[in-house]
């Protein structure tokens, strides 16, 4: 696959990138090099190889999901400027 300057201009527009006109040919060359490299990946024989979800095989340590400071809503609400019915009260921002 090969991109021309018009395609690169359109890609830059869709990506909301402001690319100067004189930089488009350089960007075209860079993108074409990247696409050539990606096409080389399709030449690798991957039949019979299981997909990997993690390349290192290490597992993250997990902690129990438990509440450690619950039941202290009164202490938290003391810091609020306005409280109504045990909830924070904030000014209305949408009309």
C-alpha positions as CSV (number, residue, x, y, z in Angstrom):
1,X,0.0,0.0,0.0
2,X,1.3,3.4,-0.9
3,X,0.0,6.8,0.1
4,X,0.1,10.0,-1.9
5,X,0.2,13.5,-0.7
6,X,-3.6,14.0,-1.0
7,X,-4.2,10.9,1.1
8,X,-1.8,12.2,3.8
9,X,-3.5,15.5,3.7
10,X,-6.9,13.8,4.3
11,X,-5.5,11.7,7.1
12,X,-4.0,14.7,8.8
13,X,-7.4,16.5,8.5
14,X,-9.3,13.5,9.9
15,X,-6.8,13.2,12.8
16,X,-7.2,17.0,13.4
17,X,-3.4,17.5,12.8
18,X,-2.2,20.8,11.5
19,X,0.5,19.8,9.0
20,X,2.2,22.4,6.9
21,X,2.0,21.9,3.2
22,X,5.8,21.7,2.9
23,X,5.9,18.9,5.5
24,X,3.4,16.6,3.7
25,X,5.9,14.9,1.4
26,X,8.1,14.1,4.4
27,X,5.1,12.7,6.3
28,X,4.1,10.8,3.3
29,X,7.5,9.1,3.2
30,X,7.4,8.3,6.9
31,X,3.9,6.8,6.7
32,X,4.8,4.7,3.6
33,X,7.8,3.3,5.5
34,X,5.6,2.4,8.4
35,X,3.0,0.7,6.1
36,X,5.8,-1.2,4.4
37,X,7.0,-2.5,7.7
38,X,3.5,-3.5,8.7
39,X,3.2,-5.4,5.4
40,X,6.4,-7.3,6.2
41,X,4.7,-8.6,9.3
42,X,2.1,-10.4,7.2
43,X,4.9,-12.5,5.7
44,X,5.6,-14.2,9.1
45,X,4.1,-17.7,9.4
46,X,1.9,-17.6,12.5
47,X,-0.1,-20.8,11.9
48,X,-0.3,-22.9,15.1
49,X,0.9,-20.2,17.4
50,X,-1.5,-19.2,20.2
51,X,-2.3,-15.5,20.6
52,X,-0.6,-13.9,23.6
53,X,-2.3,-11.6,26.0
54,X,0.8,-10.8,27.9
55,X,4.3,-11.1,26.5
56,X,6.1,-11.5,29.9
57,X,4.0,-14.2,31.5
58,X,4.1,-12.3,34.8
59,X,0.9,-11.9,36.7
60,X,0.0,-8.8,38.6
61,X,-0.5,-9.1,42.3
62,X,-4.1,-8.5,43.3
63,X,-5.5,-7.4,46.6
64,X,-8.9,-8.0,48.0
65,X,-11.5,-5.5,47.1
66,X,-12.7,-4.5,50.6
67,X,-13.9,-1.3,52.1
68,X,-11.2,0.1,54.5
69,X,-12.7,3.4,55.6
70,X,-16.4,3.0,55.2
71,X,-19.0,4.2,57.7
72,X,-17.5,7.6,58.2
73,X,-19.8,9.8,56.1
74,X,-20.5,12.1,59.0
75,X,-16.8,12.9,59.3
76,X,-16.5,13.5,55.6
77,X,-19.6,15.7,55.4
78,X,-18.3,18.0,58.1
79,X,-15.9,19.4,55.5
80,X,-18.7,20.2,53.0
81,X,-19.9,23.8,52.7
82,X,-23.5,22.6,52.1
83,X,-25.1,19.4,53.2
84,X,-28.7,18.2,52.7
85,X,-30.1,14.9,53.8
86,X,-26.7,13.4,54.4
87,X,-25.4,14.3,50.9
88,X,-23.1,17.0,49.5
89,X,-25.1,20.0,48.0
90,X,-23.7,21.7,45.0
91,X,-24.9,24.7,43.0
92,X,-27.1,23.9,39.9
93,X,-24.9,24.2,36.8
94,X,-27.5,23.3,34.1
95,X,-30.5,25.4,33.3
